[in-house]
Amino acid sequence: MSIWWSLHLRREAASVPLARRLLIGTMETAGVDPDVSYDLSVALSEACANAVEHGGGTVANETSGGYRVTAYLDGEKCRIEVADSGPGFPALRGRAALRRASDDSESGRGLCLIHELADHVHVVNRPGRGGAVVSFDKILKWRTGTPLLAV
């Protein structure tokens, strides 16, 4: 079974739960184990929140400040990509820098949390186009008796 969808969302806080609910609904319908669905939905929420907070264009070009979420459920794996049009991540030798947030900080834990919840994480800046892409995947587990698993 393969399912994929893609959304183009405005950089507004209300877009984050919309993407999360769509992912959870898709995985529930497909018969994915609820624990796996939860992990991926939290990781997606973190990636979307980062795009909302940091993924905008310049003030003069704010209308292009949306972001795109794409999810692929293909066989035994789910892959999610969140792409924005912001300045990108500060690079450290070609990879996004993962810094541990201080204990009293109110932000800065999103990428670290995504790394903990997903099996593979890839973070890149888009050269020439601007913005960043956060992609992550996780091996799926299925509920017993899932009717769509045999499709």
C-alpha positions in Angstrom: 0.0 0.0 0.0 1.2 3.5 -0.8 -0.4 6.8 0.2 1.1 10.3 -0.2 -0.2 13.8 0.1 1.3 17.3 0.0 0.1 20.5 1.5 1.1 24.1 0.9 0.4 26.0 4.2 0.6 29.6 5.3 3.1 30.4 8.0 0.5 30.6 10.7 0.4 28.7 14.0 -3.1 27.3 13.0 -1.4 25.4 10.2 0.5 23.1 12.5 -2.4 21.2 14.0 -4.0 20.9 10.6 -1.0 19.1 9.2 -0.8 16.9 12.3 -4.4 15.9 12.2 -4.1 15.0 8.5 -1.1 12.8 9.2 -2.8 11.1 12.2 -6.0 10.5 10.2 -4.1 9.0 7.3 -2.1 6.7 9.5 -5.2 5.7 11.5 -7.1 4.9 8.3 -4.1 2.9 7.0 -3.9 0.9 10.3 -0.6 2.2 11.6 0.2 1.4 15.3 -0.9 4.4 17.4 2.5 4.8 19.1 4.2 5.2 15.8 1.6 7.6 14.6 2.0 9.7 17.8 5.8 9.8 17.4 5.6 10.9 13.8 2.9 13.5 14.5 5.0 15.1 17.3 8.0 15.2 14.9 5.8 16.7 12.2 4.5 19.3 14.6 8.1 20.3 15.6 9.2 20.6 11.9 6.1 22.7 11.1 6.5 24.9 14.1 10.1 25.6 13.0 8.9 26.5 9.5 6.2 28.8 10.9 8.7 30.5 13.2 11.8 30.7 11.0 10.7 29.8 7.4 9.6 33.1 6.0 10.9 35.2 3.2 11.9 38.8 3.5 9.4 41.4 4.4 9.1 42.6 0.8 8.5 39.0 -0.3 6.3 37.8 2.6 3.6 36.3 0.3 6.0 33.5 -0.6 6.6 32.8 3.1 4.4 29.6 3.1 5.8 26.1 3.6 5.2 22.7 2.2 4.5 19.4 4.0 4.7 16.1 2.1 4.0 12.7 3.6 4.7 9.3 2.0 3.4 6.1 3.5 5.0 3.4 1.3 4.9 -0.2 2.4 6.8 -0.4 5.7 8.0 3.2 6.0 6.7 6.7 6.4 8.7 9.6 5.1 7.8 13.2 5.9 9.3 16.4 4.4 8.8 20.0 5.5 10.3 22.6 3.2 10.2 26.4 3.8 11.4 29.6 2.1 13.3 31.1 5.0 17.0 31.7 5.5 17.8 28.1 6.2 19.7 26.6 9.2 23.1 27.8 10.3 25.4 25.2 8.6 28.1 23.3 10.3 30.2 21.3 7.7 27.2 20.9 5.4 24.8 19.7 8.2 22.5 21.7 10.3 23.9 22.4 13.7 22.2 20.6 16.5 22.6 22.6 19.7 21.2 21.5 23.0 18.9 24.2 24.3 19.6 25.5 27.8 17.3 24.1 30.5 15.5 27.4 30.9 15.0 28.1 27.2 11.5 28.1 25.8 12.6 26.9 22.3 15.5 25.2 20.5 14.6 21.6 21.1 12.7 20.8 17.9 15.4 19.2 15.7 16.7 17.2 18.7 13.3 15.9 19.4 12.8 14.9 15.7 16.1 13.0 15.9 14.8 11.1 18.9 11.4 10.2 17.4 12.4 9.3 13.9 14.7 6.6 12.5 16.5 8.8 10.0 16.6 12.6 9.8 18.0 14.7 7.0 18.3 18.5 7.3 19.5 20.6 4.4 19.5 24.2 3.2 18.3 24.6 -0.4 21.1 26.3 -2.3 20.0 29.0 -4.7 16.4 28.7 -3.7 16.6 29.6 -0.1 14.9 27.9 2.8 15.5 24.6 4.4 14.1 21.0 4.1 13.7 18.8 7.1 12.9 15.2 6.1 12.6 12.2 8.4 11.3 8.7 8.2 10.3 5.9 10.5 9.6 2.2 10.0 5.9 1.5 10.5 4.3 -1.0 12.8 0.8 -2.0 12.1 -2.3 -2.7 14.2 -3.3 -6.4 14.2 -6.0 -7.1 11.7 -5.4 -4.1 9.6 -7.4 -4.5 6.4 -5.4 -2.1 4.3 -2.1 -3.9 5.1 -2.9 -6.7 2.6 -3.7 -4.2 -0.2 
